[in-house]
Amino acid sequence: MKTIRQIADDLGVSKTAVRNRLTPEIRANYVQVVSGVLCVMPEGERLIQQAFGRKGTQTDGAQVSANMCVEVCALVSVLREQIRVKDEQIAAITAAFGASQALHAGTIQRQLTDGKPGLFSRVFKRRGN
């Protein structure tokens, strides 16, 4: 089912023009209100297209939908590749950061265990010993 707006867009006309073509028969048999929106069944859509003197617009709409699907799929593929690259960059940065932390921890450990008085022990050294 399509909305009035979708049908109007497919036909290249205004919503008002489509509404004006909704005969009482089409409204009664082929239109449903879903969440406050008028939705037209495919049979009603064909009748509206005939009222505009156009045939075959559904295949044009299907072709547009297929083209959009191809474009969306291509976009998703590009975005997935970008995410993969970003994941690799994050892994490299995380590894470098881990190595940096290990180096820093080793430096601090060496300062604490090498017997030389560090800043902490110099500031808080006992007087008189």
C-alpha atoms as one frame of an Amber mdcrd trajectory, in Angstrom:
protein
   0.000   0.000   0.000   1.139   3.523  -0.723   0.250   6.851   0.800  -1.277
   9.693  -1.188   2.095  11.481  -1.059   3.941   8.438  -2.461   1.466   8.100
  -5.316   1.699  11.834  -6.033   5.502  11.638  -6.077   5.426   8.615  -8.405
   3.090  10.425 -10.794   4.815  13.793 -10.485   1.646  15.577  -9.354   0.425
  17.197  -6.149  -1.310  15.394  -3.299  -4.390  17.506  -3.983  -4.499  16.265
  -7.586  -4.386  12.662  -6.357  -7.095  13.323  -3.753  -9.293  14.845  -6.458
  -9.047  11.550  -8.386 -10.186   9.487  -5.371 -13.707   8.620  -6.369 -16.179
   7.365  -3.760 -15.729   3.866  -5.236 -11.922   3.981  -4.839 -12.269   5.387
  -1.301 -14.739   2.693  -0.295 -12.908  -0.279  -1.797  -9.222   0.542  -2.012
  -8.361   3.095   0.682  -7.588   2.389   4.328  -6.665   4.781   7.120  -3.554
   3.562   8.925  -2.442   5.667  11.906  -4.310   8.636  10.505  -2.754   8.336
   7.034  -4.682   7.417   3.899  -3.155   4.326   2.317  -4.186   3.150  -1.122
  -4.082  -0.510  -2.126  -2.291  -1.410  -5.378  -5.605  -1.868  -7.242  -6.689
   1.622  -6.205  -3.324   2.990  -7.250  -3.805   1.532 -10.722  -7.232   3.193
 -10.957  -5.726   6.543  -9.927  -2.975   6.143 -12.533  -5.609   5.441 -15.151
  -7.472   8.587 -14.061  -4.319  10.543 -14.871  -4.063   8.687 -18.178  -0.768
   7.053 -17.236   0.076   3.413 -17.361   3.178   1.548 -16.345   4.288   4.044
 -13.712   4.553   1.251 -11.195   7.357  -0.318 -13.197   9.072   3.091 -13.246
   8.601   3.270  -9.485   9.957  -0.254  -9.130  13.003   0.729 -11.187  13.561
   3.780  -8.983  13.240   1.565  -5.900  15.725  -0.918  -7.361  18.167   1.895
  -8.152  17.812   3.255  -4.630  18.430  -0.222  -3.227  21.634  -0.524  -5.254
  22.778   2.914  -4.053  21.967   2.098  -0.429  23.786  -1.242  -0.677  26.838
   0.497  -2.149  26.737   3.090   0.627  26.480   0.394   3.293  29.476  -1.355
   1.743  31.529   1.857   1.830  30.537   2.539   5.436  31.433  -1.007   6.490
  34.881  -0.595   4.938  35.352   2.716   6.748  34.353   1.110  10.045  36.825
  -1.734   9.432  39.633   0.787   8.861  38.636   2.707  11.990  38.620  -0.524
  14.012  42.177  -1.226  12.840  43.238   2.307  13.791  41.663   1.943  17.240
  43.435  -1.393  17.759  46.795   0.174  16.814  46.255   3.148  19.114  45.170
   0.864  21.953  48.293  -1.276  21.520  50.536   1.806  21.472  48.821   3.185
  24.561  49.235  -0.156  26.371  52.938  -0.220  25.495  53.302   3.357  26.710
  51.621   2.496  30.001  53.846  -0.547  30.465  56.947   1.557  29.787  55.812
   4.199  32.245  54.997   1.586  34.887  58.433   0.037  34.385  60.108   3.412
  34.796  58.268   4.076  38.042  59.032   0.566  39.312  62.715   1.050  38.534
  62.752   4.379  40.381  61.168   2.764  43.438  63.504  -0.225  43.528  66.895
   1.141  42.410  67.739   2.457  45.865  68.102   6.076  44.871  65.916   8.428
  46.818  63.069   9.629  44.733  61.084  12.826  45.051  58.668  11.292  47.563
  61.419  10.049  49.878  63.338  13.333  49.613  60.296  15.371  50.567  59.270
  13.138  53.438  62.645  11.995  54.687  63.082  11.533  58.386  65.078  14.159
  60.075  67.625  13.296  62.594  68.446   9.807  61.260
